[in-house]
Amino acid sequence: MNRATRKRKMLRDGFSGSKPITAIGAHDAMSAQMSDTAGFDAIWVSGFGVSTMTYAIPDANLVTMSEALAAAVRMDAAVNIPVVADCDNGFGGFANVIRTVQEYERAGIAGICIEDNHFPKRNSLYLGDSKRELIPMEEQARRIKAGKNAQESDDFVFIARVESLIAGHGVEDALKRANAYLEAGADAILIHSKDKTLKQIEAFLAEWPGGAPLVAVPTLFPDFTVEQLHDKGFQMVILANQLMRASVKAMEETLVTLKAERKAAAVDGSIAPVNYIFDLVKTKELIALEDQIK
């Protein structure tokens, strides 16, 4: 069993397992590797994280498919757990979705997530947004079906993200879309909401007939634990952007101190030692290998 197949099997086994899959959002290879070492089940290649941390631009379809794929490949190479890539709306129209599926599958990524926001998208967490329109349900189902038909193997995972609750279209629309996407071949459904009380999500769950694993991204309802969300019906919970936000805060605090104190020693107590960074990337092991092979 090759590396890609093994990771995809891990992801599929997790979706049918008795315990929830806890995925952590990463924005580069180091954050992915540290998440693997910390014991998380999967890596979420955050589109928000890649846009902001790699390119310092808004999460609004400004990152191309090739750029996003390159980020996912770097993270995948750094970990031994499945990588699921946030592919926004498939980076364009019908044909773009097909190509996205093909390229990510061929690159060895375990799975992707594609949403029903129009191109160009706006980040679902942006609180200043007014009611938005989504890709028509029939068209999105057609895209999902075409993407699934384009797969070269059965083990690649396609998660369909439903934005009905984010867009203000209501629970009934969310249920219709989720069922249509499942019928089109989606392997799992990600249902998203800004409702911190979880009432919208619970109304959806009360009517959900099952048939596919459900995925939650609790950024805007953060008080619920992975176990609580699993008990409500979610098989995968994605902690999508906490590492990126932690990195930004740590860098800002370090910059303020360095600006004020004007010496490197001022931050030594609050940053990782250089030797620890060497250890993280296995520098000692590399040097030993160089010395061993004559």
Number of C-alpha atoms within 10 A of each C-alpha: 7 7 15 22 17 16 25 23 18 16 25 18 12 19 21 13 11 10 14 21 23 19 25 25 27 31 26 22 19 17 19 30 21 15 21 20 13 9 11 15 20 28 31 27 32 28 27 26 24 24 21 16 16 15 13 10 14 16 22 15 22 14 20 13 20 13 14 22 21 14 21 30 19 14 25 27 16 17 20 19 27 27 31 27 29 25 24 28 25 28 24 17 15 17 13 16 22 20 17 23 29 16 15 25 21 14 15 21 27 29 25 23 23 26 23 24 24 18 16 13 19 16 15 16 14 10 8 6 12 10 10 15 14 18 16 13 18 13 13 25 24 17 23 29 18 18 24 23 15 16 20 12 12 9 19 25 24 23 26 29 26 26 26 25 20 20 19 16 15 15 18 14 17 23 20 15 24 27 19 18 26 21 14 21 20 25 22 23 27 22 24 24 24 20 14 15 13 16 11 17 20 14 14 19 18 11 11 17 10 11 12 19 18 24 25 24 20 22 18 14 15 12 11 14 12 22 15 11 19 20 12 13 19 23 25 27 23 21 21 24 20 14 18 20 11 11 12 13 12 12 12 12 13 18 13 12 15 15 12 10 12 10 11 11 10 14 16 11 8 11 10 10 10 8 10 10 12 12 11 13 13 11 13 13 12 11 10 10 11 10 9 8 6 5
